[in-house]
Amino acid sequence: MAVQRKLGRVTAHRNLMLRNLVTSLIQNGRIQTTEAKAKETKKVAEKMITLAKRGDLHAKRQVLSYMTDETVVKNLFDEIAPKYAERNGGYTRIMKIGPRKGDATEMVIIELV
């Protein structure tokens, strides 16, 4: 089992935050966040895209149970998954953009490739 970063939050808050980050990433194509959150988001987003590539009803229900917006799931299955049909993983990219002004936390942009 993979070790998950706790990100300074209790379990319920952390899980919902990751669900929201993954939904926003799929919806917008790119988001700006901290490096630690981006690494955790990348793991989950890649799994969601892999499930969407499978395209069957069970995969759709699994993704629907995780994502917070049904229209984003429809977009994932209809437009994003076919785009990555020949690609075996590596659907996201993390680019560093420098430290945040307030607390010098490393900020990154995570985007779909």
C-alpha positions as semicolon CSV with decimal commas, in nm:
position;residue;x (nm);y (nm);z (nm)
1;M;0,000;0,000;0,000
2;A;0,131;0,342;-0,096
3;V;0,201;0,594;0,176
4;Q;-0,020;0,902;0,145
5;R;0,087;1,249;0,252
6;K;-0,128;1,383;0,535
7;L;-0,101;1,745;0,417
8;G;-0,168;1,872;0,769
9;R;-0,536;1,775;0,760
10;V;-0,767;1,519;0,915
11;T;-0,867;1,229;0,690
12;A;-1,211;1,355;0,586
13;H;-1,082;1,703;0,498
14;R;-0,784;1,561;0,307
15;N;-1,001;1,323;0,104
16;L;-1,254;1,590;0,010
17;M;-0,977;1,836;-0,077
18;L;-0,819;1,578;-0,313
19;R;-1,160;1,506;-0,471
20;N;-1,206;1,878;-0,535
21;L;-0,853;1,920;-0,674
22;V;-0,892;1,625;-0,912
23;T;-1,233;1,750;-1,028
24;S;-1,092;2,099;-1,088
25;L;-0,792;1,958;-1,277
26;I;-1,011;1,752;-1,510
27;Q;-1,254;2,041;-1,554
28;N;-1,000;2,316;-1,625
29;G;-0,704;2,123;-1,764
30;R;-0,460;2,295;-1,527
31;I;-0,456;2,424;-1,171
32;Q;-0,208;2,603;-0,947
33;T;-0,140;2,450;-0,605
34;T;0,139;2,352;-0,368
35;E;0,389;2,085;-0,467
36;A;0,276;1,833;-0,203
37;K;-0,092;1,867;-0,298
38;A;-0,003;1,840;-0,667
39;K;0,186;1,513;-0,617
40;E;-0,111;1,358;-0,437
41;T;-0,353;1,498;-0,697
42;K;-0,143;1,350;-0,977
43;K;-0,175;0,997;-0,835
44;V;-0,553;1,014;-0,818
45;A;-0,602;1,198;-1,149
46;E;-0,399;0,937;-1,336
47;K;-0,614;0,660;-1,187
48;M;-0,933;0,842;-1,289
49;I;-0,813;0,886;-1,648
50;T;-0,708;0,520;-1,664
51;L;-1,055;0,418;-1,545
52;A;-1,214;0,647;-1,804
53;K;-1,003;0,487;-2,077
54;R;-1,161;0,151;-1,984
55;G;-1,494;0,312;-2,058
56;D;-1,730;0,046;-1,918
57;L;-2,023;0,105;-1,682
58;H;-1,838;-0,012;-1,372
59;A;-1,549;0,229;-1,442
60;K;-1,796;0,513;-1,491
61;R;-1,962;0,438;-1,158
62;Q;-1,624;0,422;-0,983
63;V;-1,527;0,764;-1,122
64;L;-1,872;0,909;-1,038
65;S;-1,831;0,793;-0,679
66;Y;-1,506;0,992;-0,650
67;M;-1,556;1,308;-0,857
68;T;-1,779;1,588;-0,728
69;D;-1,939;1,698;-1,059
70;E;-2,124;1,473;-1,304
71;T;-2,065;1,702;-1,604
72;V;-1,690;1,673;-1,547
73;V;-1,720;1,292;-1,548
74;K;-1,912;1,304;-1,877
75;N;-1,641;1,528;-2,024
76;L;-1,372;1,291;-1,893
77;F;-1,529;0,986;-2,059
78;D;-1,635;1,156;-2,385
79;E;-1,343;1,387;-2,463
80;I;-1,039;1,341;-2,240
81;A;-1,012;0,959;-2,226
82;P;-1,018;0,909;-2,607
83;K;-0,737;1,166;-2,636
84;Y;-0,513;0,943;-2,419
85;A;-0,616;0,610;-2,579
86;E;-0,266;0,527;-2,706
87;R;-0,084;0,668;-2,402
88;N;0,015;0,431;-2,119
89;G;0,019;0,661;-1,818
90;G;0,184;0,998;-1,769
91;Y;-0,130;1,203;-1,837
92;T;-0,029;1,493;-1,611
93;R;0,270;1,725;-1,580
94;I;0,390;1,924;-1,279
95;M;0,583;2,248;-1,343
96;K;0,740;2,448;-1,059
97;I;0,663;2,819;-1,059
98;G;0,854;2,932;-0,749
99;P;0,779;3,000;-0,383
100;R;0,456;3,154;-0,255
101;K;0,501;3,508;-0,125
102;G;0,341;3,457;0,218
103;D;0,508;3,142;0,349
104;A;0,762;3,047;0,077
105;T;0,584;2,718;0,003
106;E;0,687;2,578;-0,336
107;M;0,403;2,643;-0,583
108;V;0,345;2,442;-0,899
109;I;0,110;2,418;-1,195
110;I;-0,030;2,072;-1,257
111;E;-0,182;2,022;-1,601
112;L;-0,304;1,753;-1,835
113;V;-0,046;1,672;-2,102
